Structure formats: C-alpha cells, structure tokens
Amino acid sequence: MDIRSYKNIIFDLGGVIIDIDPEKAVEAFAKHVYKTHSPNGQQLYNKIVNGTLLMDYEKGEINDAQFRSALNERLDITLSDEAFDRAFNALLLDYTQERLRLLESLKKTHNIFLLSNTCHIHFVHYNQLLKDKYGYSDLSALFDRMFLSFEMGMRKPDIRIFNQVIKETGINPAESVFIDDSLQNVEAARSAGLGGLHKPQEVDLTTVF
C-alpha cells in the first residue's frame, strides 16, 4: 500500500505516534496497591485498563475528578491527584524526532488528521511532553485537525466516530487512509469507506512511508 498516494491521512496516536505500554501504568499503581494487598497482576490490569471505567472516561462521560475517585475506590487506594496522574501517565512513553519530522513533512503535501481514543489527563501529559522535550506548542501544531474521543463522546471502533470525521472534514473516504495499531479499529474505518493500514506497535511509523 502506497500511503503517500492518499490525499488525506488520519493517524491514531498511542502506538503509532507516541509509544505506549499499559503495563507501565499497572506497575506504577501496583506499588501503591500491593502495600496492603496480595499481588494479582491480571486482576489489577483488568481494573485499570479493561472494563467500562476507562472507556467511559475516554468518551468524556466522567471528568478527571470522577475518574480518579472511581479508580482509587476500585483499587482501594487514596492517591493524591498528582500521584494518581503520575501513575496513570506512566503508560505514555515517548515520541521520536523522526516521527515528528515525518508529520511535519506530510503536512506540507497532505491533509493530516489525528483520531485518538484518549482522555484529558493523558491529553495534558502528552502535550506537555511534546512542548518540553521537542519544542512544539502542542499536538495541534502537527495536524490540520484533531479528533479526540473524550471531546466527541464516542470512541473507536464505533463506526460513528469515523463517519463524524468524514462529515466534519469533508474528505472523500476513497482518497483517505486511517493508520492504527488496532486491527479492530482499522476494520471499522474500512467499514466507513476509508482505506485502512494496520501498523503493529513493533513496526515504526516511519517505515511504512
């Protein structure tokens, strides 16, 4: 697939532009949980990463304070906001200069968009990282437009989120491709008429262009 032949390119964020490792967040919370509980890694992973709580937060159905309170209660801990956010943000690793330069280059020749399942706590963190380490004002400097699940009230792989992107941008789906590390999300994009490229996390974005 020649990605550059598409007029419009829609990128996922985590696992595509910024490296992620959900286990890092689990490990960070575990340091607090297992002061009083016996270790159970899979159970902890499910409480933090799986289930409806994070999905509701990523859809903007609950706010930062409600999410912190609910997860603190679920894990039977009482972290301060600062300590909570530090643990929760541990899953966000880093960008690479090469990927950021690729986006800058593509923006000169293509319409490029971001479509991410994300939440406000993470949004603050990865924008701050981009500013502090790489000198960009924020992620919006790299894209023509950003679509964030917590602002849209829906998340991938709901086909409605792809239809909304198509509607709001006015792009022709046949001239557009969506890149994600989740095959399920890519298949949903294809169902909406977009081209789709599944890019596993272990494959760097720069190698597919």
C-alpha positions, -999 to 999 in steps of 0.1 A, spaced: 0 0 0 14 34 -11 3 56 18 15 88 2 -9 82 -27 -38 91 -4 -48 128 -2 -59 126 34 -41 106 62 -57 100 96 -34 89 124 -40 71 157 -18 85 185 -9 58 210 12 30 195 16 50 163 30 84 170 38 81 207 50 48 222 28 33 249 29 5 274 -2 0 296 18 -24 318 38 6 330 7 22 345 -3 -11 361 32 -14 376 30 22 389 -3 16 406 8 -17 419 34 0 441 6 16 460 -20 -13 458 3 -40 470 13 -23 502 -19 -37 515 -30 -64 490 -15 -96 477 -2 -93 441 -26 -102 413 -13 -86 381 -40 -97 357 -68 -86 381 -51 -52 385 -46 -48 348 -83 -55 342 -93 -29 369 -72 -2 353 -71 -9 316 -101 -31 308 -138 -27 316 -161 3 313 -145 28 336 -117 38 313 -140 36 283 -164 60 300 -136 84 308 -123 83 272 -158 91 260 -160 121 283 -189 107 302 -170 113 335 -145 140 343 -110 138 357 -121 140 394 -147 113 389 -123 90 372 -96 94 399 -122 89 426 -137 58 410 -103 41 402 -89 50 437 -120 33 451 -117 3 428 -81 -2 437 -87 6 474 -61 33 475 -62 71 482 -37 87 459 -34 125 456 -42 139 422 -5 144 414 4 108 424 -25 94 406 -18 112 374 19 102 376 10 66 378 -17 68 351 6 87 327 33 60 331 19 42 301 27 71 279 64 66 269 78 90 242 77 103 207 106 101 184 121 131 165 119 110 133 81 106 136 75 142 144 96 153 114 76 128 92 44 145 103 58 180 96 68 168 61 34 152 53 15 182 64 31 202 36 18 178 10 -13 161 25 -42 168 48 -33 150 80 -56 144 110 -54 128 144 -82 104 157 -74 91 191 -92 72 219 -78 94 247 -87 112 279 -80 146 295 -53 135 319 -33 119 291 -40 148 268 -24 172 293 6 150 297 15 142 261 11 178 251 34 189 279 60 163 268 58 175 232 64 211 244 91 205 270 112 179 251 106 188 214 96 224 214 62 222 198 33 243 212 11 212 213 -1 184 191 -24 207 171 8 222 155 14 189 137 -21 183 123 -47 200 103 -73 189 128 -75 166 158 -104 144 168 -103 132 204 -127 107 219 -132 125 251 -144 156 233 -165 137 207 -184 115 232 -175 83 214 -145 61 207 -131 37 182 -141 12 169 -176 28 169 -182 35 132 -199 67 141 -167 83 151 -152 77 116 -184 90 99 -181 121 121 -146 127 110 -156 123 73 -185 147 78 -166 174 97 -136 174 74 -155 170 41 -129 145 29 -136 119 3 -132 85 20 -119 69 -12 -90 94 -10 -83 89 27 -65 63 48 -66 56 85 -35 42 104 -39 25 137 -21 -2 158 -55 -19 165 -68 -41 137 -103 -38 151 -102 0 146 -87 -3 111 -115 -27 101 -141 -2 115 -125 26 94 -127 4 63 -164 -2 70 -169 36 69 -153 36 34 -118 47 44 -86 30 34 -70 13 64 -35 4 74 -28 -18 105 5 -8 119 16 -31 148 33 -13 177 66 -31 170 67 -16 134 78 21 135 56 45 116 85 59 96 90 25 79 55 25 63 61 57 43 
